[in-house]
Amino acid sequence: KPIEDFFDICQKEDKPFFVWYAPFLPHTPHTPPKRLFDKYLEKVDNKFIARYYAMCEWLDDTVGDLVTSMKKRGLYENTIFIYLSDNGWTQNPNSGRYALRSKQSPYENGVRQPTIFSWHGKIPPRMDNTVVSSIDIVPTVAGLVGFDAPKDLPGQDLSKLLTDKQPIARDAIFGEAFAHDVADMDNPQASLLHRWCIYSPSAKEQGRWKLLLTYDGKVNRYASTHPRTEKRPQLFDLYADPHEKNNVAGKHPDIVAKLADRIDKWWKVTERKVITKWEE
C-alpha cells in the first residue's frame, strides 16, 4: 500500500519517480502460501525445493500486483522496469538452507543472475547472452531516456543493445567476493576471499572463460560455506563446463596469466596472499 500511495502522489503531481522494490522474497525462511506450496509439491518430490520454487512464484505475484497498479493509473507504458538479484541460490534438498557453491560463493550459481529490462513499446522482448553487470544500469537508463550520463561511469550503456541489438565493446567483466562478516571496516582486503574475471574471446564466445583467484581473507561465520580447498588458480571453460566442475588452469597457463594480469589492472590487491601460477 505505501508504494501504491506513492504512485498516487506521483500521478497527481505529474512528476517522474523512482521505486526500488526490494522484498524479502524469496529469502529464507521459506513460508509460501499453501496454494503455491501444494502446486510445486506436485511437481517435485521434495518439500524444501517445493517451498523455494513457491517463494519465487510468490515474488512474481507481488511484482505482477505492482505492474497492475501502474496500468490502472496509466503509468505503465512510460515506466522502465529493471529486475536483478544480489546473489544466486541453489536449494539444499536436505534442509532449508542453500547448497554449497551457490549463495555467498564466487561460482556461477552464486553470482550469475539474469538482468531484465522492460519498457513497453520501446524495448522489444527477447533474450540475449551478452555478459553484463549491475554497474551497467545507470548508464543504460541514461541512454534509454536520452540523458547525458557522466563519461567516467564504470558501466556501459546497453540501450542500443536492448533496442537495436547493437553489441557492446567489452570483452571482460570482473568481480570480487568478501566474507559475510566484515573483519575490518577500514580495510576491505581483510575480508577478501576471491576475485575473478569472466572473459569473452569474441562476440560468439560471450563469457567463455572464467578465472577465479582465491585469497586468505578472514571468514568469521559461515566458514563451512567457504572451504577454499583449492588455493591455486581456477580456470573454467563455461561453455564446456557451465557448472565449473573441471579446473583447466594447468592446461591453459597463457589464459591464466592473461586474465590474472587483467584482474590486477582492474583492482590491485596488496595485502592478501594469492597463488597466480598453476603448480602440480
Secondary structure, 3 states (H helix, E strand, C coil): CHHHHHHHHHHHHCCCCCCCCCCCCCCCCCCCCHHHHHHHHCCCCCHHHHHHHHHHHHHHHHHHHHHHHHHHCCCHHHCCEEECCCCCCCECCCCCCECCCCCCCCCHHHHCCCCEEECCCCCCCCCCCCCCCHHHHHHHHHHHHCCCCCCCCCCCCCHHHHHHCCCCCCCEEEEEEECCCCCCCCCHHHHEEEEEEEECCCHHHCCCEEEEEECCCCCCCCHHHCCCCCCCCEEEECCCCCCCCCCCHHHCHHHHHHHHHHHHHHCCCCCCCCCCCCCC
